[in-house]
Amino acid sequence: MPKLYFYDVGLASALLGVQDANQLNLHPFKGNLFENMVIVELLKQRLNKGKVNNLYFWRNSKGNEINTR
């Protein structure tokens, strides 16, 4: 199943109801938002270098993931 990444992590946080940094420390999606930020920064870096968007991830049946580029 494909993943959905937001280009604006601040917007994603607002949609999740995060209003300040202290609230984010305890939020159950803290790791997801961090992953989103890292992936989007990698995408921006690749696009600025003229490379194609070819970031992928694999997930096994246990839910473990590997991100590649």
Rosetta silent file (secondary structure, phi, psi, omega in degrees, C-alpha in Angstrom):
SEQUENCE: MPKLYFYDVGLASALLGVQDANQLNLHPFKGNLFENMVIVELLKQRLNKGKVNNLYFWRNSKGNEINTR
SCORE:     score description
SCORE:     0.000 S_00000001
   1 L     0.000  132.151 -178.754    0.000    0.000    0.000 S_00000001
   2 L   -68.976  157.401  176.637    1.474    3.414   -0.921 S_00000001
   3 L  -100.516  155.655  177.023    2.301    6.034    1.688 S_00000001
   4 L  -112.004  124.908  177.576    1.063    9.606    1.708 S_00000001
   5 L  -117.316  137.887  176.058    3.579   12.360    2.494 S_00000001
   6 L   -92.008  134.328  175.170    2.750   16.015    3.104 S_00000001
   7 L   -70.594  -24.706 -179.600    5.130   18.589    1.615 S_00000001
   8 L  -113.745  101.047 -178.109    4.260   20.868    4.536 S_00000001
   9 H   -66.638  -29.449  176.487    4.862   19.090    7.854 S_00000001
  10 H   -63.529  -40.544  177.331    3.423   22.104    9.671 S_00000001
  11 H   -65.441  -42.663  178.013    0.124   21.638    7.843 S_00000001
  12 H   -60.726  -41.670  178.666    0.126   17.922    8.659 S_00000001
  13 H   -63.145  -43.018  179.821    0.745   18.777   12.328 S_00000001
  14 H   -63.290  -40.495  178.535   -2.088   21.291   12.330 S_00000001
  15 H   -64.963  -27.341  177.163   -4.445   18.749   10.793 S_00000001
  16 L   -85.587   -2.984  177.545   -3.491   16.351   13.597 S_00000001
  17 L    88.063   12.349  178.356   -4.283   19.031   16.196 S_00000001
  18 L   -77.955  124.064 -177.015   -0.691   19.727   17.280 S_00000001
  19 L  -110.621  -21.479  177.022   -0.519   23.309   18.545 S_00000001
  20 L  -153.087  169.328 -174.951    2.958   23.548   20.104 S_00000001
  21 H   -62.885  -35.878  179.679    6.246   21.661   20.419 S_00000001
  22 H   -63.564  -37.605  178.637    5.450   20.339   23.905 S_00000001
  23 H   -67.788  -34.926 -179.804    2.287   18.709   22.617 S_00000001
  24 H   -65.613  -33.251 -179.396    4.258   17.116   19.767 S_00000001
  25 H   -57.861  -29.513 -177.631    6.616   15.411   22.247 S_00000001
  26 H  -106.194   -0.476 -174.507    3.734   13.240   23.460 S_00000001
  27 L   -72.615  137.307 -178.575    1.818   12.883   20.197 S_00000001
  28 L   -66.092  -18.327  179.613    1.402    9.285   18.920 S_00000001
  29 L  -100.691   16.692 -179.323    2.294   10.397   15.343 S_00000001
  30 H   -56.124  -45.575  179.920    5.558   12.097   16.333 S_00000001
  31 H   -65.838  -38.548  178.111    7.608    9.435   14.528 S_00000001
  32 H   -64.453  -41.683  178.951    5.405    9.588   11.435 S_00000001
  33 H   -66.217  -38.623  177.698    5.780   13.368   11.223 S_00000001
  34 H   -64.687  -45.042  177.656    9.564   13.067   11.597 S_00000001
  35 H   -59.100  -43.276  178.737    9.703   10.414    8.855 S_00000001
  36 H   -58.071  -46.355 -178.687    7.576   12.677    6.653 S_00000001
  37 H   -61.565  -44.166 -179.044    9.953   15.600    7.199 S_00000001
  38 H   -63.923  -46.874 -179.310   13.037   13.505    6.341 S_00000001
  39 H   -61.548  -44.738 -178.891   11.488   12.037    3.175 S_00000001
  40 H   -64.558  -38.974  177.624   10.304   15.434    1.928 S_00000001
  41 H   -65.615  -38.579  175.643   13.759   16.950    2.516 S_00000001
  42 H   -63.996  -41.760  177.898   15.359   14.077    0.572 S_00000001
  43 H   -61.937  -45.503  179.491   12.868   14.606   -2.260 S_00000001
  44 H   -61.494  -41.757  179.014   13.591   18.349   -2.374 S_00000001
  45 H   -60.967  -45.082 -179.873   17.331   17.669   -2.414 S_00000001
  46 H   -64.887  -44.127 -179.133   16.963   15.214   -5.308 S_00000001
  47 H   -66.070  -36.920  178.029   14.701   17.519   -7.323 S_00000001
  48 H   -67.208  -24.322  176.886   17.068   20.486   -6.806 S_00000001
  49 L   -90.608    2.716  179.518   19.894   18.365   -8.242 S_00000001
  50 L    79.463   14.192  178.513   17.761   17.491  -11.278 S_00000001
  51 L   -86.942  159.644  179.906   17.308   13.874  -10.247 S_00000001
  52 L   -80.205  158.962  177.321   14.054   11.990  -10.636 S_00000001
  53 L   -79.287   95.016 -178.513   11.713   11.225   -7.775 S_00000001
  54 L  -132.783   48.625  174.348   12.627    7.584   -7.175 S_00000001
  55 L   -90.194  134.852 -177.778   12.389    7.025   -3.437 S_00000001
  56 E  -133.735  163.233  171.579   10.852    3.683   -2.503 S_00000001
  57 E  -141.450  151.604  175.165   10.117    1.632    0.579 S_00000001
  58 E  -119.731  141.809  177.759    9.498   -2.014    1.202 S_00000001
  59 E  -127.899  129.857  178.061    7.352   -3.403    3.994 S_00000001
  60 L   -86.995 -179.708 -176.258    7.374   -7.056    5.011 S_00000001
  61 L   -66.247  -17.521  177.948    4.413   -9.001    6.358 S_00000001
  62 L   -90.071   -3.027  179.051    5.378   -8.028    9.939 S_00000001
  63 L    92.940    0.640  177.243    5.203   -4.305    9.115 S_00000001
  64 L   -73.336  142.136 -176.143    8.968   -3.672    9.135 S_00000001
  65 E  -123.242  153.113  171.927   10.069   -1.140    6.524 S_00000001
  66 E  -131.995  123.617  176.624   13.198   -0.313    4.551 S_00000001
  67 E   -96.892  137.938  179.581   13.458    3.044    2.739 S_00000001
  68 E  -133.442  164.496  172.346   15.731    3.255   -0.294 S_00000001
  69 L  -145.704    0.000    0.000   16.749    5.740   -2.885 S_00000001
